[in-house]
Amino acid sequence: MKLYDYFRSSAAYRVRIALNLKGLAPERAFVPLRRGAQRTENYLAVNPLGLVPSLVTDGGEVLTQSLAIIEWLDETHPQPPLLPPDAAGRARVRALALAIACDIHPINNLRVLNYLTGTLGATEAQKNGWYRYWCDVGLEALETQLAREKATGAFCHGGSPTIADICLVPQLANARRVELDLSLYPTLLRIEAACNALPAFAAAAPLKQPDAE
Ligand SMILES: N[C@@H](CCC(=O)N[C@@H](CS)C(=O)NCC(=O)O)C(=O)O
């Protein structure tokens, strides 16, 4: 397998965590987003979305979209499972993951931020304000949900990590980069600490990657 990766990409960070949890270490190709490598002919031939991650499977298929990749990994390498055994649990975990992957992350993506500053003429301060605002809106809702629901355990769902935790940890790393006040989210911080105590999460952190700048 081959993972197209970038140290600071939180979507790729999700896949790195899942691969580590499954004990898999594919070949890696780095796509330096800050230098526009995602829009080169070579990379667009792999993934026409021009986004990382992409995973080339042993069979040569190119998989895109971090959550689709992670669910594929979970189906093809079932241990340890990244989704609960019951349908209601799976719906809850997917909803938590999608709250991050669909509602927080995309509007703070590099190309959106570049459009704000480049096309719309927003200042750096306005851009960072946008980022912090949408991150806060999403994380506040997650904190409320996780703090009040009985299904929350040491991790987002019970006592072992799922795709919800896999999305949460990279999103909190992004929030720190824009200096969001995370003390407002004690449940999220508690779960993040439980995750980062696991080598699979710790080893996937952006600054531990070979392409970290
Ligand atoms: N929904 C996609 C999002 C992928 C994505 O947005 N990747 C970002 C990095 S986290 C990217 O490649 N950005 C490049 C750009 O915005 O030009 C997924 O989950 O894989």
The ligand as an SDF file (V2000), in Angstrom:
LIG
                    3D

 20 19  0  0  0  0  0  0  0  0999 V2000
  -12.9620   15.2510    2.9700 N   0  0  0  0  0  0  0  0  0  0  0  0
  -11.5720   15.0130    2.6630 C   0  0  0  0  0  0  0  0  0  0  0  0
  -10.8020   16.2610    2.9700 C   0  0  0  0  0  0  0  0  0  0  0  0
   -9.3900   16.1810    2.4710 C   0  0  0  0  0  0  0  0  0  0  0  0
   -8.7390   17.5380    2.6290 C   0  0  0  0  0  0  0  0  0  0  0  0
   -9.4000   18.5720    2.6520 O   0  0  0  0  0  0  0  0  0  0  0  0
   -7.3880   17.5410    2.7130 N   0  0  0  0  0  0  0  0  0  0  0  0
   -6.7150   18.7890    2.8780 C   0  0  0  0  0  0  0  0  0  0  0  0
   -5.6550   18.6940    3.9320 C   0  0  0  0  0  0  0  0  0  0  0  0
   -6.3530   18.3610    5.5070 S   0  0  0  0  0  0  0  0  0  0  0  0
   -6.0640   19.1860    1.5660 C   0  0  0  0  0  0  0  0  0  0  0  0
   -5.5580   18.3440    0.8460 O   0  0  0  0  0  0  0  0  0  0  0  0
   -6.0690   20.4880    1.2540 N   0  0  0  0  0  0  0  0  0  0  0  0
   -5.4610   20.9840    0.0800 C   0  0  0  0  0  0  0  0  0  0  0  0
   -6.0570   22.3000   -0.3550 C   0  0  0  0  0  0  0  0  0  0  0  0
   -6.9440   22.8100    0.3230 O   0  0  0  0  0  0  0  0  0  0  0  0
   -5.6000   22.8020   -1.3900 O   0  0  0  0  0  0  0  0  0  0  0  0
  -11.0410   13.8320    3.4780 C   0  0  0  0  0  0  0  0  0  0  0  0
  -11.5750   13.5750    4.5550 O   0  0  0  0  0  0  0  0  0  0  0  0
  -10.1160   13.1550    3.0200 O   0  0  0  0  0  0  0  0  0  0  0  0
  1  2  1  0
  2  3  1  0
  2 18  1  0
  3  4  1  0
  4  5  1  0
  5  6  2  0
  5  7  1  0
  7  8  1  0
  8  9  1  0
  8 11  1  0
  9 10  1  0
 11 12  2  0
 11 13  1  0
 13 14  1  0
 14 15  1  0
 15 16  2  0
 15 17  1  0
 18 19  2  0
 18 20  1  0
M  END
$$$$
